[in-house]
Amino acid sequence: MKVYIIRHGEVPHNALKQYNNENEDLTKKGIKQAEELREKIKTIDYDIIICSPLIRAKHTAKIIKVIL
């Protein structure tokens, strides 16, 4: 079994170089990062995506989800 761990795309406080616990969504750059990641992992055969309930994590997971 292989486990791949990724981080969510950029959020507003990341852009300001600030750590924050707020439940914020991805920036335009964060969406682009997730789309680029989707292209990089599209050949990986995986069974499931598990993410935290935070908006940024769910949005990233939704973008990278590749239908096999």
Backbone as XML, in Angstrom:
<?xml version="1.0"?>
<chain id="A" units="angstrom">
  <residue number="1" name="MET">
    <atom name="N" x="0.836" y="-1.176" z="0.000"/>
    <atom name="CA" x="0.000" y="0.000" z="0.000"/>
    <atom name="C" x="0.887" y="1.249" z="0.000"/>
  </residue>
  <residue number="2" name="LYS">
    <atom name="N" x="0.511" y="2.198" z="-0.819"/>
    <atom name="CA" x="1.204" y="3.487" z="-0.858"/>
    <atom name="C" x="0.246" y="4.561" z="-0.372"/>
  </residue>
  <residue number="3" name="VAL">
    <atom name="N" x="0.790" y="5.523" z="0.354"/>
    <atom name="CA" x="0.006" y="6.657" z="0.845"/>
    <atom name="C" x="0.680" y="7.927" z="0.317"/>
  </residue>
  <residue number="4" name="TYR">
    <atom name="N" x="-0.099" y="8.769" z="-0.322"/>
    <atom name="CA" x="0.398" y="10.049" z="-0.826"/>
    <atom name="C" x="-0.221" y="11.149" z="0.019"/>
  </residue>
  <residue number="5" name="ILE">
    <atom name="N" x="0.594" y="12.045" z="0.494"/>
    <atom name="CA" x="0.118" y="13.156" z="1.314"/>
    <atom name="C" x="0.372" y="14.450" z="0.553"/>
  </residue>
  <residue number="6" name="ILE">
    <atom name="N" x="-0.680" y="15.250" z="0.431"/>
    <atom name="CA" x="-0.532" y="16.546" z="-0.236"/>
    <atom name="C" x="-1.068" y="17.639" z="0.683"/>
  </residue>
  <residue number="7" name="ARG">
    <atom name="N" x="-0.714" y="18.837" z="0.382"/>
    <atom name="CA" x="-1.198" y="19.991" z="1.132"/>
    <atom name="C" x="-2.164" y="20.756" z="0.237"/>
  </residue>
  <residue number="8" name="HIS">
    <atom name="N" x="-3.099" y="21.431" z="0.861"/>
    <atom name="CA" x="-4.050" y="22.240" z="0.104"/>
    <atom name="C" x="-3.330" y="23.360" z="-0.636"/>
  </residue>
  <residue number="9" name="GLY">
    <atom name="N" x="-4.017" y="23.932" z="-1.625"/>
    <atom name="CA" x="-3.467" y="25.071" z="-2.351"/>
    <atom name="C" x="-3.453" y="26.324" z="-1.479"/>
  </residue>
  <residue number="10" name="GLU">
    <atom name="N" x="-2.919" y="27.391" z="-2.046"/>
    <atom name="CA" x="-2.778" y="28.654" z="-1.313"/>
    <atom name="C" x="-4.121" y="29.222" z="-0.877"/>
  </residue>
  <residue number="11" name="VAL">
    <atom name="N" x="-4.137" y="29.774" z="0.331"/>
    <atom name="CA" x="-5.294" y="30.515" z="0.858"/>
    <atom name="C" x="-4.845" y="31.946" z="1.130"/>
  </residue>
  <residue number="12" name="PRO">
    <atom name="N" x="-5.772" y="32.881" z="1.345"/>
    <atom name="CA" x="-5.386" y="34.283" z="1.516"/>
    <atom name="C" x="-4.287" y="34.541" z="2.544"/>
  </residue>
  <residue number="13" name="HIS">
    <atom name="N" x="-4.345" y="33.886" z="3.699"/>
    <atom name="CA" x="-3.320" y="34.140" z="4.708"/>
    <atom name="C" x="-1.954" y="33.580" z="4.309"/>
  </residue>
  <residue number="14" name="ASN">
    <atom name="N" x="-1.925" y="32.496" z="3.504"/>
    <atom name="CA" x="-0.641" y="31.995" z="2.988"/>
    <atom name="C" x="0.020" y="33.066" z="2.140"/>
  </residue>
  <residue number="15" name="ALA">
    <atom name="N" x="-0.767" y="33.746" z="1.328"/>
    <atom name="CA" x="-0.241" y="34.773" z="0.435"/>
    <atom name="C" x="0.401" y="35.913" z="1.231"/>
  </residue>
  <residue number="16" name="LEU">
    <atom name="N" x="-0.107" y="36.136" z="2.439"/>
    <atom name="CA" x="0.439" y="37.184" z="3.311"/>
    <atom name="C" x="1.561" y="36.663" z="4.200"/>
  </residue>
  <residue number="17" name="LYS">
    <atom name="N" x="1.936" y="35.391" z="3.984"/>
    <atom name="CA" x="2.960" y="34.724" z="4.786"/>
    <atom name="C" x="2.557" y="34.671" z="6.260"/>
  </residue>
  <residue number="18" name="GLN">
    <atom name="N" x="1.276" y="34.412" z="6.490"/>
    <atom name="CA" x="0.747" y="34.302" z="7.846"/>
    <atom name="C" x="0.130" y="32.922" z="8.047"/>
  </residue>
  <residue number="19" name="TYR">
    <atom name="N" x="0.366" y="32.356" z="9.204"/>
    <atom name="CA" x="-0.290" y="31.103" z="9.579"/>
    <atom name="C" x="-1.638" y="31.466" z="10.180"/>
  </residue>
  <residue number="20" name="ASN">
    <atom name="N" x="-2.668" y="30.751" z="9.785"/>
    <atom name="CA" x="-3.999" y="31.071" z="10.290"/>
    <atom name="C" x="-4.843" y="29.806" z="10.347"/>
  </residue>
  <residue number="21" name="ASN">
    <atom name="N" x="-5.692" y="29.709" z="11.329"/>
    <atom name="CA" x="-6.582" y="28.561" z="11.485"/>
    <atom name="C" x="-7.963" y="28.803" z="10.888"/>
  </residue>
  <residue number="22" name="GLU">
    <atom name="N" x="-8.178" y="29.957" z="10.295"/>
    <atom name="CA" x="-9.501" y="30.252" z="9.745"/>
    <atom name="C" x="-9.859" y="29.265" z="8.645"/>
  </residue>
  <residue number="23" name="ASN">
    <atom name="N" x="-11.137" y="28.995" z="8.526"/>
    <atom name="CA" x="-11.637" y="28.084" z="7.501"/>
    <atom name="C" x="-11.871" y="28.882" z="6.219"/>
  </residue>
  <residue number="24" name="GLU">
    <atom name="N" x="-10.801" y="29.143" z="5.501"/>
    <atom name="CA" x="-10.903" y="29.965" z="4.300"/>
    <atom name="C" x="-10.691" y="29.142" z="3.039"/>
  </residue>
  <residue number="25" name="ASP">
    <atom name="N" x="-11.202" y="29.648" z="1.944"/>
    <atom name="CA" x="-11.135" y="28.944" z="0.660"/>
    <atom name="C" x="-9.848" y="29.303" z="-0.070"/>
  </residue>
  <residue number="26" name="LEU">
    <atom name="N" x="-9.591" y="28.593" z="-1.140"/>
    <atom name="CA" x="-8.404" y="28.804" z="-1.956"/>
    <atom name="C" x="-8.431" y="30.147" z="-2.675"/>
  </residue>
  <residue number="27" name="THR">
    <atom name="N" x="-7.254" y="30.692" z="-2.915"/>
    <atom name="CA" x="-7.125" y="31.871" z="-3.770"/>
    <atom name="C" x="-7.118" y="31.386" z="-5.225"/>
  </residue>
  <residue number="28" name="LYS">
    <atom name="N" x="-7.089" y="32.319" z="-6.161"/>
    <atom name="CA" x="-6.970" y="31.930" z="-7.572"/>
    <atom name="C" x="-5.685" y="31.135" z="-7.792"/>
  </residue>
  <residue number="29" name="LYS">
    <atom name="N" x="-4.617" y="31.559" z="-7.118"/>
    <atom name="CA" x="-3.346" y="30.834" z="-7.223"/>
    <atom name="C" x="-3.491" y="29.424" z="-6.640"/>
  </residue>
  <residue number="30" name="GLY">
    <atom name="N" x="-4.206" y="29.294" z="-5.528"/>
    <atom name="CA" x="-4.426" y="27.991" z="-4.905"/>
    <atom name="C" x="-5.206" y="27.051" z="-5.815"/>
  </residue>
  <residue number="31" name="ILE">
    <atom name="N" x="-6.183" y="27.584" z="-6.522"/>
    <atom name="CA" x="-6.950" y="26.783" z="-7.478"/>
    <atom name="C" x="-6.031" y="26.316" z="-8.606"/>
  </residue>
  <residue number="32" name="LYS">
    <atom name="N" x="-5.186" y="27.219" z="-9.099"/>
    <atom name="CA" x="-4.240" y="26.866" z="-10.165"/>
    <atom name="C" x="-3.262" y="25.798" z="-9.678"/>
  </residue>
  <residue number="33" name="GLN">
    <atom name="N" x="-2.801" y="25.917" z="-8.441"/>
    <atom name="CA" x="-1.893" y="24.915" z="-7.880"/>
    <atom name="C" x="-2.561" y="23.543" z="-7.840"/>
  </residue>
  <residue number="34" name="ALA">
    <atom name="N" x="-3.820" y="23.494" z="-7.424"/>
    <atom name="CA" x="-4.548" y="22.220" z="-7.362"/>
    <atom name="C" x="-4.743" y="21.640" z="-8.762"/>
  </residue>
  <residue number="35" name="GLU">
    <atom name="N" x="-5.031" y="22.504" z="-9.734"/>
    <atom name="CA" x="-5.193" y="22.035" z="-11.116"/>
    <atom name="C" x="-3.878" y="21.475" z="-11.665"/>
  </residue>
  <residue number="36" name="GLU">
    <atom name="N" x="-2.767" y="22.125" z="-11.331"/>
    <atom name="CA" x="-1.459" y="21.639" z="-11.766"/>
    <atom name="C" x="-1.138" y="20.297" z="-11.109"/>
  </residue>
  <residue number="37" name="LEU">
    <atom name="N" x="-1.493" y="20.162" z="-9.835"/>
    <atom name="CA" x="-1.278" y="18.900" z="-9.137"/>
    <atom name="C" x="-2.105" y="17.783" z="-9.770"/>
  </residue>
  <residue number="38" name="ARG">
    <atom name="N" x="-3.335" y="18.105" z="-10.140"/>
    <atom name="CA" x="-4.206" y="17.120" z="-10.788"/>
    <atom name="C" x="-3.519" y="16.540" z="-12.023"/>
  </residue>
  <residue number="39" name="GLU">
    <atom name="N" x="-2.871" y="17.394" z="-12.808"/>
    <atom name="CA" x="-2.171" y="16.933" z="-14.002"/>
    <atom name="C" x="-0.976" y="16.048" z="-13.641"/>
  </residue>
  <residue number="40" name="LYS">
    <atom name="N" x="-0.288" y="16.389" z="-12.571"/>
    <atom name="CA" x="0.895" y="15.627" z="-12.171"/>
    <atom name="C" x="0.538" y="14.238" z="-11.633"/>
  </residue>
  <residue number="41" name="ILE">
    <atom name="N" x="-0.635" y="14.096" z="-11.022"/>
    <atom name="CA" x="-0.977" y="12.814" z="-10.395"/>
    <atom name="C" x="-1.972" y="11.994" z="-11.211"/>
  </residue>
  <residue number="42" name="LYS">
    <atom name="N" x="-2.324" y="12.449" z="-12.383"/>
    <atom name="CA" x="-3.386" y="11.769" z="-13.132"/>
    <atom name="C" x="-3.051" y="10.336" z="-13.514"/>
  </residue>
  <residue number="43" name="THR">
    <atom name="N" x="-1.788" y="9.968" z="-13.498"/>
    <atom name="CA" x="-1.425" y="8.587" z="-13.832"/>
    <atom name="C" x="-1.295" y="7.692" z="-12.601"/>
  </residue>
  <residue number="44" name="ILE">
    <atom name="N" x="-1.456" y="8.257" z="-11.414"/>
    <atom name="CA" x="-1.378" y="7.459" z="-10.186"/>
    <atom name="C" x="-2.710" y="6.742" z="-9.984"/>
  </residue>
  <residue number="45" name="ASP">
    <atom name="N" x="-2.634" y="5.458" z="-9.757"/>
    <atom name="CA" x="-3.819" y="4.641" z="-9.520"/>
    <atom name="C" x="-4.116" y="4.641" z="-8.019"/>
  </residue>
  <residue number="46" name="TYR">
    <atom name="N" x="-5.099" y="5.400" z="-7.596"/>
    <atom name="CA" x="-5.450" y="5.465" z="-6.172"/>
    <atom name="C" x="-6.913" y="5.087" z="-5.986"/>
  </residue>
  <residue number="47" name="ASP">
    <atom name="N" x="-7.250" y="4.704" z="-4.770"/>
    <atom name="CA" x="-8.601" y="4.245" z="-4.466"/>
    <atom name="C" x="-9.470" y="5.298" z="-3.779"/>
  </residue>
  <residue number="48" name="ILE">
    <atom name="N" x="-8.860" y="6.148" z="-2.982"/>
    <atom name="CA" x="-9.652" y="7.050" z="-2.153"/>
    <atom name="C" x="-8.869" y="8.326" z="-1.860"/>
  </residue>
  <residue number="49" name="ILE">
    <atom name="N" x="-9.615" y="9.408" z="-1.687"/>
    <atom name="CA" x="-9.045" y="10.676" z="-1.223"/>
    <atom name="C" x="-9.676" y="10.956" z="0.133"/>
  </residue>
  <residue number="50" name="ILE">
    <atom name="N" x="-8.853" y="11.223" z="1.121"/>
    <atom name="CA" x="-9.332" y="11.579" z="2.451"/>
    <atom name="C" x="-8.808" y="12.973" z="2.755"/>
  </residue>
  <residue number="51" name="CYS">
    <atom name="N" x="-9.701" y="13.857" z="3.206"/>
    <atom name="CA" x="-9.256" y="15.218" z="3.531"/>
    <atom name="C" x="-9.965" y="15.708" z="4.775"/>
  </residue>
  <residue number="52" name="SER">
    <atom name="N" x="-9.439" y="16.775" z="5.319"/>
    <atom name="CA" x="-10.057" y="17.382" z="6.492"/>
    <atom name="C" x="-11.365" y="18.064" z="6.068"/>
  </residue>
  <residue number="53" name="PRO">
    <atom name="N" x="-12.205" y="18.432" z="7.025"/>
    <atom name="CA" x="-13.467" y="19.096" z="6.687"/>
    <atom name="C" x="-13.326" y="20.590" z="6.358"/>
  </residue>
  <residue number="54" name="LEU">
    <atom name="N" x="-12.101" y="21.108" z="6.378"/>
    <atom name="CA" x="-11.907" y="22.522" z="6.072"/>
    <atom name="C" x="-12.184" y="22.800" z="4.601"/>
  </residue>
  <residue number="55" name="ILE">
    <atom name="N" x="-12.716" y="23.980" z="4.329"/>
    <atom name="CA" x="-13.089" y="24.373" z="2.971"/>
    <atom name="C" x="-11.909" y="24.235" z="2.016"/>
  </residue>
  <residue number="56" name="ARG">
    <atom name="N" x="-10.735" y="24.710" z="2.408"/>
    <atom name="CA" x="-9.567" y="24.680" z="1.527"/>
    <atom name="C" x="-9.157" y="23.252" z="1.168"/>
  </residue>
  <residue number="57" name="ALA">
    <atom name="N" x="-9.256" y="22.346" z="2.127"/>
    <atom name="CA" x="-8.890" y="20.952" z="1.872"/>
    <atom name="C" x="-9.923" y="20.276" z="0.971"/>
  </residue>
  <residue number="58" name="LYS">
    <atom name="N" x="-11.198" y="20.512" z="1.243"/>
    <atom name="CA" x="-12.251" y="19.911" z="0.417"/>
    <atom name="C" x="-12.202" y="20.447" z="-1.014"/>
  </residue>
  <residue number="59" name="HIS">
    <atom name="N" x="-11.932" y="21.743" z="-1.170"/>
    <atom name="CA" x="-11.865" y="22.346" z="-2.505"/>
    <atom name="C" x="-10.685" y="21.767" z="-3.281"/>
  </residue>
  <residue number="60" name="THR">
    <atom name="N" x="-9.532" y="21.634" z="-2.615"/>
    <atom name="CA" x="-8.365" y="21.042" z="-3.265"/>
    <atom name="C" x="-8.656" y="19.604" z="-3.681"/>
  </residue>
  <residue number="61" name="ALA">
    <atom name="N" x="-9.259" y="18.831" z="-2.778"/>
    <atom name="CA" x="-9.587" y="17.431" z="-3.090"/>
    <atom name="C" x="-10.555" y="17.324" z="-4.261"/>
  </residue>
  <residue number="62" name="LYS">
    <atom name="N" x="-11.524" y="18.210" z="-4.313"/>
    <atom name="CA" x="-12.491" y="18.198" z="-5.409"/>
    <atom name="C" x="-11.798" y="18.469" z="-6.753"/>
  </residue>
  <residue number="63" name="ILE">
    <atom name="N" x="-10.851" y="19.404" z="-6.748"/>
    <atom name="CA" x="-10.148" y="19.746" z="-7.980"/>
    <atom name="C" x="-9.244" y="18.605" z="-8.442"/>
  </residue>
  <residue number="64" name="ILE">
    <atom name="N" x="-8.504" y="17.991" z="-7.494"/>
    <atom name="CA" x="-7.540" y="16.960" z="-7.918"/>
    <atom name="C" x="-8.179" y="15.615" z="-8.207"/>
  </residue>
  <residue number="65" name="LYS">
    <atom name="N" x="-9.419" y="15.457" z="-7.821"/>
    <atom name="CA" x="-10.091" y="14.167" z="-8.041"/>
    <atom name="C" x="-10.038" y="13.818" z="-9.529"/>
  </residue>
  <residue number="66" name="VAL">
    <atom name="N" x="-9.458" y="12.681" z="-9.822"/>
    <atom name="CA" x="-9.331" y="12.207" z="-11.198"/>
    <atom name="C" x="-10.208" y="10.965" z="-11.337"/>
  </residue>
  <residue number="67" name="ILE">
    <atom name="N" x="-11.131" y="10.984" z="-12.253"/>
    <atom name="CA" x="-11.994" y="9.833" z="-12.476"/>
    <atom name="C" x="-11.215" y="8.796" z="-13.257"/>
  </residue>
  <residue number="68" name="LEU">
    <atom name="N" x="-11.091" y="7.608" z="-12.683"/>
    <atom name="CA" x="-10.347" y="6.527" z="-13.341"/>
    <atom name="C" x="-11.258" y="5.678" z="-14.182"/>
  </residue>
</chain>
